[in-house]
Amino acid sequence: MDIRRSLSNHAGPRRSPHEVLRRLAERVTPDTTAEGPVRELEERVAGLLGKPRALFFPSGTMAQQVALRVHAERRGRYAFAGHPQSHLHVWENQGYSAVHGLRFHPVGDRNALLTTEDLTAVKEPLAAVVIELPQRDIGGRLPSLEDLTEQTRWARSAGAAAHCDGARIWEAQTGYDATLPELASLFDTVYVSLYKGLEGVRGAVLAGDDETIGHAEVWRRRLGGAIVDAWPLAAIALTGLDENLPRMREFKAHAQALARAINEDGFAHTTPIVPQTPLFHVHLPMSQQQARQAAENLSRETGIRLFLYARSNPDPGRCSFEVSVGINALEFTPREVAELIRGLPSRV
């Protein structure tokens, strides 16, 4: 299937091998060494987040598991708390348990933001509290800066580390009147993704203090993550830092314009009604199977990919999908997106 335009930030022409290689060729010079891009990436991310040190990982799954393992070993505790729809729990096959023997303590309502009151109900000793910014699976929503400060302060008062699942922290920062270093300073460790908003190929960076990152480096090697030829992953991520990071507020503004048009059209609605970040959910009066079939037919007939997958709903006659606005989505006008969504039933 030839995808010529994509509303999804995870697919489309910009992620094709040919396009990635073209962008790499613009950055890599005859003087580029195998170690250079990785070293530059680690230094830049540490500087952007205001952390003493940062460490490259080939995947976010490995980076977050290592962060939790380090926090657990340093505290002699093996449970961590987080939102019931934490990415660590929902999307990573519970690797924290299978590989590291850690226990996940889900906290709060799965369809609402985590609260300090939810945390205070936890009675077992915790190694870490994980906070995802933004909370992807409930529409890219953000806690207020005051709530975030209170929750990370609670974690430390309970003897736990505060860890940020910041896969999309670049996008999340647009929802706060705070700089990236100010946000990151609330946490002991911060994980960032290199392939979501930055449109890299794969990879992650974990940032924190020297001792924690030194310990994480040991675990990275144990898990096979100290790959010697990571330079392509780092180099394309550096391009994303140059090209995409300065445009995050533009992406958020476009997300809000898209959501406004969708809500005004009346067929579907968004969560949140006004996106807090460049990420939001669209709720459809269609079954998951119908939406999936309609999207596949749309792609086949027009070359437009509207979304990667439809999410189920307790009401079997409804479903939702995620919109993550990046350079791809700027090619779509708000009215066009609303009309494409309203036309889905006719493509089943």
C-alpha angles and dihedrals in degrees: 000000000000108000108196099166130023132189088195119090089211098061143029141079096315090064096049115118091244093053093045091051091049091053091045091052090058091057105034114079133180087265095056112115127203090249098042103080094046093049092047092048094051092048093047095049092047089051094046091052096039093238125141094235143006133196130206120232128186090230140020090229090062094043095054095043090051092049091053093044091053093048090048095049093047092052101034089234126118106192127086130187131220146140115305088242094048111151089232090062103034104040108026105062091247091286089163087070102034095048105025107024093238125149125224118218108197111213131198135349115335091221098046137060119272114262134201088242088059090053095049088058089066109100103177122088111264131210092200146352113224119209119185117212110229105012097236102191095054095051105286092291124169133211115233116265088248092054092045091051091049094049096049090046089052091051092055093044087056091052093253131124120245109230124187120213089207099167085136100026088126088063094037093058089066088068095058137067087227137092124246092255090050091052094044092048089070090066136063091214133016126195119201129189123229100199107047114064091000092055095224123152100248140317144085143223128223117205130192144108122328096256095049094046091046089055090046090054090060091053092046089060093045090054094047095252099124093093115174097211100053092122096105091054091047095044095053089046089054088054088053091052089052099043108026107030094065089052100054094106089050089053091050092050090051091048089054091049091050092049092048092054093046093050093045091051090063100214096095136011136212137232113246097027086218109031115234092203136013087280128081142144129247117212117210132197088228135092119259091249093050093049092048092050093046092050092049091050091048091053093047095047101039108016089241120132108202097179141347098234142348121243120225123242133207084245103068090208092063137056140164142217136204126248116198109182120217136133091307093059094051087074089068124075117221092245092050092053093048090051093048090052093046089050095055096096090058090058097056 
